Amino acid sequence: MRHTLRAIDGEDETIAELEMIVGFYDDLAGEATRVANRLHGLLTQIHP
């Protein structure tokens, strides 16, 4: 879906905001993976 992408200006503030949002998303994705792995580990202890 290349037509939905557009170039952004090189404004430092905009780039910093986008990097913060992406970093927040990465943190949430990592936390979701950790929770799923923890749940999987606990469930396999109860019923392999």
ChimeraX attribute file (.defattr): number of C-alpha atoms within 10 A of each C-alpha:
attribute: neighborCount
match mode: 1-to-1
recipient: residues
	/A:1	4
	/A:2	5
	/A:3	5
	/A:4	5
	/A:5	7
	/A:6	7
	/A:7	5
	/A:8	8
	/A:9	8
	/A:10	8
	/A:11	8
	/A:12	9
	/A:13	9
	/A:14	12
	/A:15	13
	/A:16	11
	/A:17	11
	/A:18	12
	/A:19	12
	/A:20	12
	/A:21	12
	/A:22	12
	/A:23	12
	/A:24	12
	/A:25	12
	/A:26	12
	/A:27	12
	/A:28	12
	/A:29	12
	/A:30	12
	/A:31	12
	/A:32	12
	/A:33	12
	/A:34	12
	/A:35	12
	/A:36	12
	/A:37	12
	/A:38	11
	/A:39	12
	/A:40	11
	/A:41	12
	/A:42	12
	/A:43	11
	/A:44	9
	/A:45	9
	/A:46	7
	/A:47	6
	/A:48	7
